[in-house]
Amino acid sequence: MSDRIIELRVENNRLKREVQNLENKVLGLVGMISLESSGGLERKNVLNEHLINLITSTSTQLNIVSPKIDKFYSIELKKLTKKGIPILIITNDRGNIPKIYQEIYDDLKQTAGISIINNPNVRYLLVFNAEEAIYSGSSLDKEELEKTVLIITRIKESAKLRKIVEIFSLMLPSFMRS
């Protein structure tokens, strides 16, 4: 009888550890994907702050999908390339970008360390690196992001980041897909 009690206690301890490990995994996932609002009067810079933090914290490669990019963000991207960090941008064809953004497009296209891929179907904003992704409607345009009320999706979970990389890859020309 005492052997059976010892056996049950050992089994009970093992199950407690498994439950604790499962709880830790669940708690680890909480906060890996978050939704919040940005724009309007009270939260006008939330998305811009998240984007700047993501851009400045990138240490390997930065990937961007945006219909257009403004002067403010082009300056931030150039600063990143000066640190030797490559940037891959998927954006609309030059002819589909409003004229005031075409000069910025041309400047970015000529910047060493920035590769631009044209895709006429870009309708959203996605900025990501190896650690985090930010997805929203709109463009990489500071003023537009301040004025428009948007939903921000921030992703830090590695499985979801891999899925984002797969989707991003589908937007690339076939010879660039990995």
N, C-alpha and C positions, 0 to 999 in steps of 0.2 A: 504494500500500500504506500509506503513512504517513497519508494522508487517512482511510483506513478505521480505522486505529488511533486516531486523534484522535476520530473519530466514535464508536467503541466506548467510549472513555474518557468522553466527554461523556454517552453513554447510561448507562454504569455509574454515574456520579455522580448522574444524575437518579434512577435506580432506588434508589440508596442513600438519597437524600433522601426518596423516597416510603416506603421501608421504615421510616426513622426517624420520619416523620410518623405512620405506622400504629402503630408501637410507642408513641409518645407518646399517641395516642388510646386505645389499650388500657390503658396505665398510668393514664390519666386516669379511666377507668371503674372501675378497681380502687378500692375504698373508697367508691364512690358508693352501694352497697347493702350493708348489713351485717346479720348475724344474730348475736344474742348472747342469753344467758340473764339473767334477773333474778329476784329473790326468794330465799326460803330464808334460811339463816343467813349464808352468806358473801357473798351478792350482793343483800342485801335492798333496797338503795337505788339500784341501778343505773338502773332505769326511772324512778324519781322524779327522779333527778339529770338524766337526759336530758330529761325533760318540763319541768322547771324551766328548764333552759338554753334549750330551744326557746321556751318562753313568754316569758322575759325578753329573748331576742334578736330577737323578732318586731318588725318595723318597719312593716309594712303592714297585713295582716289575718291573724287567727288563726282557723282553722276546726277545730271539734271534733266528733267523733262519740263519744258515751259513753252507756251506759245510765243513769248517774247521776253526780253530781258532789258531792264532800264539801266541808266547810267550808274546809279548807286550800287546796284548789284554787280555790274560789270567791273567796277573799281575793286570791290571785295574779292571777286574771282581772280582778278589780275594779281592782287596781293598774295593769294594762295599759290598761284603758279610761281611766284618769286621764291617761295619756299620749296619748290621742286615737286609740288603735288599736282599730278595730272587731273584734268577735268574733261569729262565727256558730256556734251550737251546735245540733246535731241530737241529740235525746235522746228517751227514752221519754215517753209521755203521763204527765202528773202522777199520774193514778190508778194507773199501773203502777210507780211509783217507791215504794220503801219509805218509810213515814211519816217516819222520821228525816231523810230527804233532801228531803222536800217543802217544808219551810221554806226550805232553801237554794235549791231550784228557784224558789220564789216571789220570793226576794230577787234572784236573778240575772235573773229575768224583768222585774223592775222597774228594773234597772240600765241607765242610759243607755249606749249603745255596745255592748250585748249583745243579740243577736237569738236567740231560741230557737224552733226548729222541732221540732214533735213528730212522731215516727215510732215506731210501736209495735214495729218490727222491729229496733231497735238492740240488738246483742248483742256488740259489740266496741269497742275503743278506737282511735281514730285522731285524731291531733293533727298539723296541718300548717300551714305558711305557704308563702311563695313559694320558700324555699330548702331546706326539709327537711320530711320527714314521718316520724312515728313511729307504727307500727301494732303492736297487741298484743291479746290477749284481755283481759278484765276491764273495769274502769271507772276513771274519773278519781277515785280514792279512795286517798289516800296509804297508809293502813294495809292496805287490801286488796292494793295493789301490793307492799308490803313483805313480806307473808306468803305470797303465791302465787308459785310458780315459773312463770315465763312466758317465752315466746320474744318477743324484741323485734326488729322489723324496722325499720331506719332507712334512709331513702331520700333521696338528695341529687341523683340524676340527673334532669335536667330533663324528659326524655321520660316517665319514670315518674311524675314529679310531675304532669305534664299528664294522665296516665291516672287518677291519683288524683282530680284535680279533676273529671274526667268522671264517675267513680263517685260522688263526693260530690254532684255536680249531680243525679244520678238520684234521690237521696234527698230532694231538695227538691221542694216543690210546683211544679207546671208553670209557674205565673206567675213563679217565681223563677229558673228555669233560664236560663242564658245561651247 
